[in-house]
Amino acid sequence: MGIPVIETVVDEGLGNSSHLVDLGDGRALAVDASRDLRALREAARRRGLRVAFAADTHLHADFLTGALQLAADDDAQVLAAAAGRRAYPHRGLGDGEEVDLGGLTLRALATPGHTDEHLAFLLLDGARPLGVFSGGSLIVGSAARTDLVDPDRTRDLALAQYRSVRRLAALPDETALWPTHGAGSFCAAPPGGERTSTIGAQKATNPLLSAPDADTFADLLIGGLGDFPPYFLRLADLNRSGPAPLRSVPPPERLDASRVRAALADGAVLVDVRPVEAFAAGHVPGALSIALRPQFATWLGWLLDPATPWIVVRDPGQDPAEITWQAAKIGHPAPLGELPLADWNGGHATMPLLRPGTTTGRRVIDVRQPTEYATGHLPGAVNLPLGDATGTGTPEGPSVVMCGHGERAATAASVLLRAGHDTAVLSGGPHDWAEATGQALEQGR
């Protein structure tokens, strides 16, 4: 048979892809399904498919696995590396072992580097390779990072990653490449643009595959690494033990102002998910601004410890289920409840929004990642990535925070406001500033 219908389900916020393979008889294979199965289930429903196999390439994904939920709901067989020592029923596979999918075959390929137990899955029609689900090994334009297991082992795992991607590059040129990590994923180093490719295209364009030896490859890979959210360090253990099934999420309980004050006194944090402009116009003093968008889960998990209770402030039109699902897929507990802003009677704070060109007298703090900062920033701007914006180590005096569009800047400014800093947010990004002022951006770090 030819290449089966494969639907790639993209999580734009986390930058990852799950893959749904139509096996041609009403059954499907799902690869690296997230705990938030809403989009994958919709794709399966639209095609009239039941997920019969759920394959996970590695433990240390950017998200909690949905394989257990698929096993519970669809009676899917979970396929994963035997070396991962998962604590729930699954078929543990080693290098070269094959699974009969009914007309097609799935072969496990040991591809350590991103993690020790990492498997790629080669999809075969008889002896002919159709494509490879490469997880966090070879990805479009790069290879996934090797510093998540243990920072002290980063280089050793990068050398292992070199051998793994070379192994995959030895597949026939026409073999399709279906990675899990891609643009927007902190596992990608550096992130690419396209989400799928072929082995031949990667051999022609992927700079890491042009590295003449393992040491050069490791230098290139490690040199592109940036920060990553701290919740990444918990995900491997959570995926090894297996997240509890979660078919639906209840709406958060409505809390009155007195209950919110009591919770705040006990250490809870208000997370305001409204758009930046609404937060700037008026918010509960001390609230953390994390606008509800595809990247919400990343910044919630980066800035809020999972042991810290949180309460939501949202606009009535924002979907409360989306808030809880995004938290759940990274292993974050659901909110204690929500506070309608109109019910708050303790006064409101504001946050100045400045137009491009109106930063005079304020130190500019650019909260983008260093690689973004290096491509072009305001002259004299200090680079303080959002994940590091805790209030300590921040330049004294009035400041204005900026990013590429405004959401990350608003989040960082809310952190700095909580710490007592005099700060504002610059609307737009560096190119908006350059267009408004007629001045050139600085390059480099």
Summary of the structure (lengths in Angstrom):
residues: 445
radius of gyration: 23.1
end to end distance: 51.9
largest distance: 69.6
contacts: 1570
relative contact order: 0.10
helix: 30%
strand: 24%
